């Protein structure tokens, strides 16, 4: 077993002082650290190869998805991707999950089309996840970058095209449930499609009627809820679908609420920049049994920048903690940046999400709730402001130490070494 990094006397004193400071406001730092350790994040595999997958070499990315940049060192095989991910999980404190897309199947030289994928095509991923000690695996059908996804998928007017994608999504659900059984933790299978229109459509209702009917077929097979959770994901628009998105927020929210066994996915980059995703969480969870979060960072039209611990991200995790929603929420990441070291993008983004959750767990919640209950809004505002200056850093450093992970910028030293010794040779 790897021993914990030794903490200097100064760092120990810093943590003890921080713990005492939080205690004066009624915050239990140890309880916060325990909750943080028990909250897995599903790390997205597609950051490592720019969403290309390994169905075939030099796949063309379609479906309104774009990656920008051409930083050297991209993973070009399953082995390279797994090697990169092993370093990523080493540099992220805690035990986490991996989120796979169907285009990352391991066909072992005998590929099949997407409507015929089976658990056996992902068996090596399950074996790798167990050997790596991951918390679990999540899954997504890949309804893009395929000859039959050029104009639409589950909402396509051609029944044969729809049936192909229905079969693909149904097969993906069975793979997700198999992951749940194999790894012993519930797997989330999330359905997103790129269907929409670049210019103003005449018929908005027809595609949505077809999508609803297709989804009913996709979800018709009952799978064990302890092993598997379905989710549906909306989007405001995509490249090539600027004027109309079939699977809009209102459509999927209505579908999820109508079908109580389907979770609704909120992606932080899929809404208008002035909308607050955090505000939607408590509204949706008044009625929906479960929520899937895709934590991302929207910048203007681009929804998929590397996550940082900025105010919108912190607000998301504050809502999860304040509403006691962590137990009903699956947390995943969804971004891809090819302009910087891809492993750094993974690690920086995941650690930022964790730090945002830690900050939420360290809020003086009891005092804030009491002030609000009695109507002392001046005290509430003062508590909000004072909590921003509380010593989060030493607590985060202690969390990293307890999980044998570099604190502060120590992870960049390992990433830079890996870039020189591994990525530069690709």
C-alpha positions as CSV (number, residue, x, y, z in Angstrom):
1,X,0.0,0.0,0.0
2,X,1.3,3.5,-0.9
3,X,2.0,5.5,2.2
4,X,0.5,8.9,2.7
5,X,2.6,11.9,1.7
6,X,4.1,13.4,4.8
7,X,2.6,16.7,5.8
8,X,5.0,19.4,7.1
9,X,4.5,20.9,10.5
10,X,3.4,24.1,8.8
11,X,0.8,22.3,6.8
12,X,-0.4,20.4,9.8
13,X,-0.7,23.6,11.8
14,X,-2.5,25.2,8.8
15,X,-5.1,22.4,8.7
16,X,-5.7,22.5,12.4
17,X,-6.1,26.2,12.4
18,X,-8.6,26.0,9.5
19,X,-10.5,23.2,11.3
20,X,-10.7,25.4,14.4
21,X,-11.9,28.4,12.3
22,X,-14.7,26.4,10.7
23,X,-15.6,25.0,14.1
24,X,-16.3,28.5,15.4
25,X,-19.1,28.7,12.8
26,X,-20.4,25.3,13.7
27,X,-18.9,23.5,10.7
28,X,-17.7,19.9,11.2
29,X,-14.6,19.7,8.9
30,X,-14.2,15.9,9.4
31,X,-17.8,15.3,8.4
32,X,-17.3,17.4,5.3
33,X,-14.2,15.4,4.4
34,X,-16.0,12.1,4.9
35,X,-18.8,13.2,2.6
36,X,-16.4,14.4,0.0
37,X,-14.6,11.0,0.1
38,X,-17.9,9.2,-0.3
39,X,-19.0,11.2,-3.4
40,X,-17.7,9.7,-6.6
41,X,-17.4,11.7,-9.8
42,X,-17.8,10.0,-13.2
43,X,-14.8,11.1,-15.3
44,X,-15.5,11.3,-19.0
45,X,-13.3,9.1,-21.2
46,X,-13.7,11.3,-24.3
47,X,-11.4,14.1,-23.1
48,X,-8.5,11.9,-23.8
49,X,-8.9,11.5,-27.6
50,X,-11.1,14.5,-28.6
51,X,-14.3,12.4,-28.8
52,X,-13.1,10.3,-31.7
53,X,-13.5,6.8,-30.2
54,X,-11.9,3.8,-31.7
55,X,-14.4,2.3,-34.1
56,X,-12.2,3.3,-37.0
57,X,-9.1,5.4,-37.5
58,X,-9.5,9.1,-38.1
59,X,-13.2,9.2,-37.4
60,X,-14.9,12.4,-38.4
61,X,-16.7,14.1,-35.5
62,X,-20.3,15.1,-36.3
63,X,-23.5,15.9,-34.5
64,X,-22.8,19.5,-33.6
65,X,-19.8,18.6,-31.5
66,X,-16.5,20.3,-32.0
67,X,-13.1,20.1,-30.4
68,X,-10.6,23.0,-30.8
69,X,-6.9,22.7,-30.8
70,X,-4.4,20.0,-31.8
71,X,-2.2,19.6,-28.7
72,X,0.2,16.7,-29.2
73,X,-0.1,13.4,-27.3
74,X,-3.7,12.5,-28.0
75,X,-4.6,8.8,-27.2
76,X,-4.8,6.8,-30.4
77,X,-5.7,3.4,-29.0
78,X,-7.6,1.9,-26.1
79,X,-4.3,1.0,-24.4
80,X,-3.1,4.6,-24.6
81,X,-6.4,5.9,-23.3
82,X,-6.4,3.6,-20.3
83,X,-2.7,4.4,-19.6
84,X,-3.6,8.1,-19.5
85,X,-6.6,7.5,-17.3
86,X,-4.6,5.5,-14.8
87,X,-2.5,8.6,-14.3
88,X,-5.6,10.8,-14.1
89,X,-7.1,8.7,-11.3
90,X,-3.8,8.6,-9.5
91,X,-3.9,12.5,-9.4
92,X,-7.5,12.9,-8.3
93,X,-8.2,12.3,-4.6
94,X,-10.8,9.7,-3.7
95,X,-12.4,6.8,-5.6
96,X,-14.2,7.6,-8.8
97,X,-16.0,6.3,-11.8
98,X,-15.4,6.3,-15.6
99,X,-18.1,7.4,-18.1
100,X,-17.8,5.6,-21.4
101,X,-19.4,6.2,-24.8
102,X,-20.3,3.4,-27.1
103,X,-17.7,4.4,-29.7
104,X,-15.0,3.2,-27.2
105,X,-15.9,-0.4,-27.7
106,X,-13.1,-3.1,-27.7
107,X,-14.0,-5.1,-30.8
108,X,-10.7,-7.0,-30.9
109,X,-10.5,-6.8,-34.6
110,X,-14.1,-7.9,-35.2
111,X,-16.2,-4.7,-35.3
112,X,-20.0,-4.7,-35.5
113,X,-22.4,-1.8,-36.2
114,X,-23.8,0.1,-33.3
115,X,-27.2,-1.6,-33.2
116,X,-25.4,-4.9,-32.5
117,X,-23.0,-3.9,-29.6
118,X,-23.0,-6.2,-26.6
119,X,-21.5,-6.4,-23.1
120,X,-18.7,-8.6,-24.5
121,X,-17.4,-5.6,-26.5
122,X,-16.8,-3.7,-23.2
123,X,-15.6,-6.7,-21.1
124,X,-12.0,-5.5,-21.2
125,X,-13.2,-2.1,-19.8
126,X,-14.9,-3.8,-16.9
127,X,-11.8,-5.9,-16.2
128,X,-9.6,-2.8,-16.4
129,X,-12.0,-0.8,-14.1
130,X,-11.9,-3.6,-11.5
131,X,-8.1,-3.9,-11.7
132,X,-7.8,-0.1,-11.4
133,X,-10.1,0.0,-8.4
134,X,-12.7,2.3,-9.9
135,X,-16.0,2.9,-8.1
136,X,-17.9,1.9,-11.3
137,X,-18.6,2.5,-14.9
138,X,-21.3,4.6,-16.6
139,X,-22.4,4.5,-20.3
140,X,-23.7,6.5,-23.2
141,X,-25.1,5.5,-26.6
142,X,-23.2,7.4,-29.3
143,X,-25.8,8.9,-31.6
144,X,-23.4,10.9,-33.7
145,X,-20.4,10.5,-36.0
146,X,-22.1,7.7,-38.0
147,X,-23.5,7.6,-41.6
148,X,-27.0,7.1,-40.2
149,X,-26.8,10.2,-38.0
150,X,-26.3,12.8,-40.7
151,X,-29.7,14.5,-40.4
152,X,-31.4,12.9,-37.4
153,X,-31.5,9.8,-35.2
154,X,-34.4,8.9,-32.9
155,X,-36.6,11.5,-34.4
156,X,-35.7,10.7,-38.1
157,X,-38.7,10.5,-40.4
158,X,-37.4,7.3,-41.9
159,X,-38.6,4.4,-39.7
160,X,-35.6,2.2,-40.6
161,X,-33.2,4.9,-39.4
162,X,-35.2,5.3,-36.2
163,X,-35.2,1.6,-35.6
164,X,-31.4,1.4,-36.0
165,X,-30.9,4.1,-33.3
166,X,-33.6,2.5,-31.0
167,X,-31.7,-0.7,-31.2
168,X,-28.4,1.0,-30.4
169,X,-29.8,2.8,-27.4
170,X,-31.5,-0.3,-26.1
171,X,-28.3,-2.3,-26.5
172,X,-26.5,0.5,-24.6
173,X,-28.9,0.2,-21.7
174,X,-28.2,-3.5,-21.4
175,X,-24.4,-2.8,-21.4
176,X,-25.0,-0.2,-18.6
177,X,-26.9,-2.7,-16.5
178,X,-24.2,-5.3,-17.1
179,X,-21.6,-2.8,-15.9
180,X,-23.7,-2.4,-12.8
181,X,-23.8,-6.1,-12.1
182,X,-20.1,-6.6,-12.9
183,X,-18.8,-3.8,-10.7
184,X,-21.4,-3.9,-8.0
185,X,-22.5,-0.2,-8.2
186,X,-25.4,1.3,-10.1
187,X,-24.5,2.4,-13.7
188,X,-26.1,5.4,-15.3
189,X,-26.8,5.2,-19.1
190,X,-27.5,8.7,-20.5
191,X,-29.3,9.3,-23.8
192,X,-28.4,12.4,-25.8
193,X,-29.1,13.0,-29.5
194,X,-28.0,15.8,-31.8
195,X,-31.3,16.0,-33.7
196,X,-32.3,19.5,-34.8
197,X,-32.4,22.1,-37.5
198,X,-29.9,24.7,-38.6
199,X,-32.6,27.0,-39.9
200,X,-36.2,27.6,-38.9
201,X,-38.3,24.4,-39.3
202,X,-41.9,24.3,-40.3
203,X,-42.8,21.2,-38.2
204,X,-41.6,21.2,-34.6
205,X,-44.2,18.8,-33.3
206,X,-43.6,15.9,-35.7
207,X,-40.0,15.2,-34.7
208,X,-40.9,15.4,-31.0
209,X,-43.7,13.0,-31.5
210,X,-41.3,10.5,-33.1
211,X,-38.7,11.1,-30.5
212,X,-41.2,10.4,-27.7
213,X,-42.3,7.2,-29.4
214,X,-38.7,6.1,-30.0
215,X,-37.8,6.7,-26.4
216,X,-40.7,4.6,-25.2
217,X,-39.3,1.7,-27.3
218,X,-35.8,2.3,-26.0
219,X,-36.9,2.2,-22.3
220,X,-39.4,-0.6,-22.8
221,X,-37.2,-3.3,-21.4
222,X,-37.2,-3.3,-17.6
223,X,-33.8,-3.4,-16.1
224,X,-32.9,-3.9,-12.4
225,X,-33.0,-0.4,-10.7
226,X,-30.3,-1.3,-8.3
227,X,-27.9,-1.9,-11.2
228,X,-29.0,0.7,-13.7
229,X,-30.4,4.2,-14.0
230,X,-31.7,5.7,-17.3
231,X,-31.2,9.4,-18.0
232,X,-32.1,11.8,-20.8
233,X,-30.1,14.9,-21.6
234,X,-31.3,18.2,-23.2
235,X,-29.4,20.9,-25.1
236,X,-30.2,24.5,-26.1
237,X,-28.6,24.1,-29.5
238,X,-25.7,22.6,-31.3
239,X,-23.5,23.4,-34.3
240,X,-25.9,22.7,-37.3
241,X,-28.9,22.8,-35.0
242,X,-29.0,26.5,-34.0
243,X,-32.6,27.1,-34.7
244,X,-34.3,24.1,-33.3
245,X,-33.4,21.2,-31.0
246,X,-35.8,18.3,-30.9
247,X,-34.6,17.2,-27.4
248,X,-35.0,20.5,-25.7
249,X,-35.1,21.2,-21.9
250,X,-38.9,21.3,-21.8
251,X,-39.2,18.1,-23.9
252,X,-36.9,15.9,-21.8
253,X,-38.0,17.4,-18.5
254,X,-41.6,16.5,-19.4
255,X,-40.5,13.0,-20.5
256,X,-38.5,12.3,-17.4
257,X,-41.3,13.4,-15.1
258,X,-43.9,11.4,-17.0
259,X,-41.7,8.3,-16.8
260,X,-40.7,8.3,-13.1
261,X,-37.9,5.8,-13.6
262,X,-35.9,8.1,-15.9
263,X,-33.6,10.7,-14.5
264,X,-33.2,14.1,-16.0
265,X,-29.6,15.2,-17.0
266,X,-28.6,18.8,-16.4
267,X,-25.5,19.8,-18.4
268,X,-24.0,23.0,-17.2
269,X,-23.1,24.0,-20.8
270,X,-26.4,23.3,-22.4
271,X,-28.3,26.4,-21.4
272,X,-28.2,30.1,-22.2
273,X,-25.2,31.8,-20.5
274,X,-27.5,34.0,-18.4
275,X,-29.5,31.0,-17.0
276,X,-28.6,29.6,-13.6
277,X,-28.4,25.8,-13.7
278,X,-28.1,25.8,-9.9
279,X,-31.6,27.3,-9.6
280,X,-33.0,24.4,-11.6
281,X,-31.8,21.7,-9.3
282,X,-34.2,22.1,-6.4
283,X,-37.1,22.8,-8.8
284,X,-36.6,19.5,-10.7
285,X,-35.9,17.4,-7.6
286,X,-39.2,18.4,-6.1
287,X,-40.8,16.1,-8.7
288,X,-38.1,13.9,-10.3
289,X,-36.7,11.0,-8.2
290,X,-33.1,11.4,-9.5
291,X,-30.8,13.8,-11.3
292,X,-27.7,13.4,-13.5
293,X,-25.3,16.3,-13.6
294,X,-22.8,16.9,-16.4
295,X,-20.5,19.5,-14.9
296,X,-19.0,21.6,-17.6
297,X,-18.2,25.3,-18.2
298,X,-20.0,27.2,-20.9
299,X,-18.2,30.1,-22.5
300,X,-20.4,32.0,-25.0
301,X,-21.5,29.4,-27.6
302,X,-19.0,26.7,-26.5
303,X,-20.5,24.5,-23.8
304,X,-17.4,22.4,-23.0
305,X,-14.6,24.3,-21.4
306,X,-12.5,22.6,-18.6
307,X,-14.3,23.0,-15.3
308,X,-13.0,25.5,-12.9
309,X,-14.1,26.3,-9.3
310,X,-15.9,29.5,-10.5
311,X,-19.1,30.9,-9.1
312,X,-21.5,29.0,-11.3
313,X,-19.8,25.7,-10.6
314,X,-19.7,26.3,-6.8
315,X,-23.4,27.3,-7.0
316,X,-24.2,23.9,-8.5
317,X,-22.6,22.0,-5.6
318,X,-24.0,24.4,-3.0
319,X,-27.5,23.6,-4.2
320,X,-26.8,19.8,-3.9
321,X,-25.6,20.2,-0.4
322,X,-28.1,22.8,0.8
323,X,-31.0,20.7,-0.5
324,X,-29.5,17.4,0.8
325,X,-29.6,16.2,-2.8
326,X,-26.3,14.4,-3.0
327,X,-27.9,11.0,-2.5
328,X,-30.3,11.5,-5.4
329,X,-27.7,13.0,-7.9
330,X,-25.2,11.2,-10.1
331,X,-22.3,13.6,-10.8
332,X,-20.3,13.4,-14.0
333,X,-18.1,15.7,-16.1
334,X,-18.5,16.6,-19.8
335,X,-16.0,18.7,-21.5
336,X,-13.2,18.3,-24.1
337,X,-10.3,20.6,-24.7
338,X,-7.7,19.7,-27.3
339,X,-5.8,23.0,-26.9
340,X,-3.9,22.0,-23.7
341,X,-2.4,18.9,-22.2
342,X,-5.5,16.6,-22.1
343,X,-4.5,14.9,-18.9
344,X,-4.1,18.2,-17.2
345,X,-7.5,19.1,-18.5
346,X,-9.0,16.0,-16.9
347,X,-7.2,16.5,-13.6
348,X,-7.7,20.2,-13.2
349,X,-11.4,19.9,-14.1
350,X,-12.1,17.0,-11.7
351,X,-10.2,18.5,-8.8
352,X,-12.1,21.8,-9.4
353,X,-15.4,20.0,-9.1
354,X,-14.3,18.4,-5.9
355,X,-13.1,21.7,-4.5
356,X,-16.4,23.2,-5.3
357,X,-18.2,20.4,-3.5
358,X,-15.8,20.8,-0.5
359,X,-16.6,24.5,-0.3
360,X,-20.3,23.7,-0.3
361,X,-19.8,21.1,2.5
362,X,-17.9,23.7,4.5
363,X,-20.6,26.4,4.5
364,X,-21.9,27.5,7.9
365,X,-25.2,25.9,6.9
366,X,-26.8,25.8,10.3
367,X,-26.2,29.5,11.0
368,X,-27.3,30.5,7.5
369,X,-30.5,28.5,7.9
370,X,-31.2,30.0,11.3
371,X,-30.6,33.6,10.0
372,X,-33.0,33.0,7.1
373,X,-35.6,31.4,9.2
374,X,-35.9,34.4,11.6
375,X,-35.7,36.8,8.7
376,X,-32.3,38.3,9.6
377,X,-31.2,38.8,6.0
378,X,-28.4,41.1,7.0
379,X,-26.8,38.3,9.0
380,X,-27.4,35.9,6.2
381,X,-25.6,38.2,3.8
382,X,-22.7,38.7,6.3
383,X,-22.3,34.9,6.7
384,X,-22.2,34.4,2.9
385,X,-19.5,37.0,2.6
386,X,-17.4,35.7,5.5
387,X,-17.6,32.1,4.3
388,X,-15.9,33.2,1.1
389,X,-12.8,34.1,3.0
390,X,-12.7,30.9,5.1
391,X,-9.5,28.8,4.7
392,X,-10.6,26.2,2.2
393,X,-7.0,25.6,0.9
394,X,-5.6,23.8,4.0
395,X,-8.6,21.6,4.2
396,X,-8.3,20.6,0.5
397,X,-4.6,19.9,1.0
398,X,-5.3,17.6,3.9
399,X,-7.9,15.8,1.8
400,X,-5.3,15.2,-0.9
401,X,-2.8,14.0,1.7
402,X,-5.3,11.5,3.1
403,X,-5.8,10.1,-0.3
404,X,-2.1,9.9,-1.3
405,X,-2.6,12.5,-3.9
406,X,-0.4,15.6,-4.6
407,X,-1.6,18.8,-3.1
408,X,-1.5,22.2,-4.7
409,X,0.5,22.2,-8.0
410,X,2.2,18.9,-7.2
411,X,0.1,17.1,-9.7
412,X,1.5,19.2,-12.6
413,X,5.0,17.9,-11.9
414,X,3.8,14.4,-12.6
415,X,1.8,15.4,-15.7
416,X,4.8,17.3,-17.1
417,X,7.0,14.3,-16.6
418,X,4.5,12.0,-18.2
419,X,4.3,14.4,-21.2
420,X,8.0,14.3,-21.7
421,X,8.3,10.5,-21.3
422,X,5.1,9.2,-22.8
423,X,3.0,11.7,-24.7
424,X,5.9,13.2,-26.6
425,X,6.6,9.8,-28.2
426,X,3.2,9.3,-29.7
